[in-house]
């Protein structure tokens, strides 16, 4: 049950091979606080200190943890 929403969410994030920093930032800002049974427990902004590395959001429950990265490698 958890796997299906996660696969849909991740496929939407990976839909385009071409990214720019504004697209990455918008995706990061729209990341949900709860992803199926996983709560967002943290996020990081790497873009300010290391351009191209973007952003991350971490989701977890008592037995699982996943970090989703939003970045463009300055491409």
PECOR-V711667 format. One record per residue. N is the residue number from 0. PHI is phi in whole degrees, -180 to 180 (none if undefined). OMEGA is omega as a letter, one per 20 degrees, with the letter a starting at -180 (NA if undefined). D_CENTER is the distance of its C-alpha to the mean C-alpha in whole Angstrom. Layout:
{{N:PHI:OMEGA:D_CENTER} {N:PHI:OMEGA:D_CENTER}}
//
This chain:
{{0:none:r:20} {1:-70:a:17} {2:-66:a:16} {3:-61:r:17} {4:-62:r:14} {5:-66:r:11} {6:-64:r:13} {7:-63:a:13} {8:-60:a:9} {9:-68:r:8} {10:-68:r:11} {11:-67:r:11} {12:-69:a:7} {13:-97:a:10} {14:-60:a:13} {15:-118:r:14} {16:-78:r:15} {17:-97:a:16} {18:-135:r:13} {19:-134:a:14} {20:-62:r:13} {21:-69:r:14} {22:-65:r:12} {23:-63:a:9} {24:-64:r:10} {25:-64:r:10} {26:-61:r:7} {27:-61:a:6} {28:-67:a:9} {29:-94:r:9} {30:-60:a:6} {31:-70:r:9} {32:-77:r:11} {33:-130:r:12} {34:-119:a:11} {35:58:r:14} {36:-95:a:16} {37:-100:r:13} {38:-92:r:13} {39:-72:a:10} {40:-107:r:12} {41:-179:r:11} {42:-152:a:9} {43:-136:r:10} {44:-113:r:11} {45:-97:a:13} {46:-59:a:14} {47:-63:a:17} {48:-93:a:18} {49:-139:a:17} {50:-53:a:17} {51:102:a:15} {52:-87:r:12} {53:72:a:10} {54:-142:r:7} {55:-144:r:5} {56:-133:a:5} {57:-112:r:8} {58:-121:a:9} {59:-157:r:13} {60:-135:a:16} {61:-68:a:20} {62:-126:a:19} {63:-138:r:16} {64:-150:r:13} {65:-140:r:9} {66:-118:r:7} {67:-107:a:3} {68:-106:r:4} {69:-123:a:5} {70:-152:a:9} {71:-129:a:12} {72:53:a:15} {73:58:r:17} {74:-97:NA:18}}
//
